[in-house]
Amino acid sequence: MLLQPKKLKYKKFQKSRCIKKENSVTSIKFGNFAIKAIDFGYISAAQLESARIAINRVVKRSGKIWLRVFPNKPITKKPSGVRMGKGKGNVDHWVCCVGSGRILFELGGVKPNLAKNALKYASSKLSIKTTIIGVY
């Protein structure tokens, strides 16, 4: 099940620039290890879900995972072969705008080498450059 909000004020948003540097969620709060974004950009709900499943697969559901981002921005797309005009397309997928320095995933309750392997495998599923940080 992909992540998406239950209710929005507007069904379709305008495209906006993604924030380049994050100010709010830049340090580990819940777990011991985390994936931190180096680059900025959009991450889709499908990428987040596949990264979460990858972490669960490696740690064998032993630790706790915190997802620190949520895809709340709809991206619209018109079908292929449709002429220009005639309004905006339907919602195609959901993304979250991520700035550099943002914590994406946190992981706790597992051994350090297992956590690093899981987060490395999960970061390969994401479309932006990331690094793994830890609090020992």
N, C-alpha and C positions, 0 to 999 in steps of 0.2 A: 504494500500500500504506500503510494507516494505521498509526501507531505504537501498539504495545501491548506490555506485558511478556510474556516467554516463560513465566514461572512465578511464581506468588504463593503465599504461605502459606495465604491464605484467598481463596476465589473471589469473595465479595461483601463489601464494606466497609460500615461505618456511615457515614452522612453526618456530616461534621464542619464546623466553621467554618473558613473560609479565613483564613490568616494575613494580617494587615493590612500589616505592614511587614517587608520582607525584610532579613536581616542578612548572608547568605552571598554570594550572587552579585550584587554591586552595581556592579562596575567591569569595564571592558573588559580581557580577558586575552589573547585570541588575535588578533583582527582590528583594524581601524582604525575601523570604524563599527559602531554597534549600535542595536537597538531596546530601549528601556527602558520598563518598565511604570510608569505614573503611578498607576493605580487598582489595586485588588486584585479577584480573582475567579477563576473557573474558565475555562480555555481548553481546548477539545476537541481531540482528535487530528486531526479533519478541518480545523479552523481552522489548526492548525500546518502541516499538509501543504499546504493551499492557499496559505498565506503563503510557504512554502519554494518552491513552484512559481512563485509570482509573482516572487520574487527571481531565480530562475534564468531566467525569461523575459526580464526586463529586462537583466540583466548578460550574457546570452547565454553562460552557463556559463564565463565567463572568470575570475571570482574564486573565492574559497573561502568557504563558508558554514559557520558553527558554530551548531548548535542547542543552547542552554544549558538547556532544560527538557525534561522527558520526561513524557508522560501515563501515570501509573502508578496512577491511582485509578479503579476501575470504578464506573459509575453504572448502576443497575438501573431497569427500567421494566416495569410490567405492561401487557399489551395492552389496547387500548381495548375497552370493553364487558364487562370482567371484573368480577365482584362483589368486594366488600371481603373481606379475609381470605385464607385459603388460601396463606399464605406470601409470601415476598419474590419479586419478579419476576426475570426473567433479565437478564443484563448487556446493556445497550443500547449504551453507548459509553464511551470512556475520556477522562478529563480530567486536567489538571495544575493544582494549586492555586498561584496566583501572587500574591505579595505586592507591594506598591508598592515600586519601586526595583529590581526584579529585571530582569536582562538576559535577553532572550528569544532574540534572534538576534544574531550577529556576522558581519561581512562584511569581507573583506580582499582586497587584490590588485586593486582597481579604482579608477578615478578618482573624486574626491570628488563631483562633480555626478551621475555615474551611480549611485554608491552611495546618495546621498540620494534620488534618484528611485525606486530599487528598494525601499529601506526604507520610503519613504512609501506606495508601492503595496502593500507587504506588510502594513503596519500597518492599512490599511483593511480587511483580511481578518480581523482579530482583534476579539474582542468587548469588550476593555477599552481604556481610554485609554492611549496610548503616546506616547513622544517619541523623537526620533532624536538620538543623541549621537555624537561623533567624537573621535578622537585624531589629530592631524595631525603 
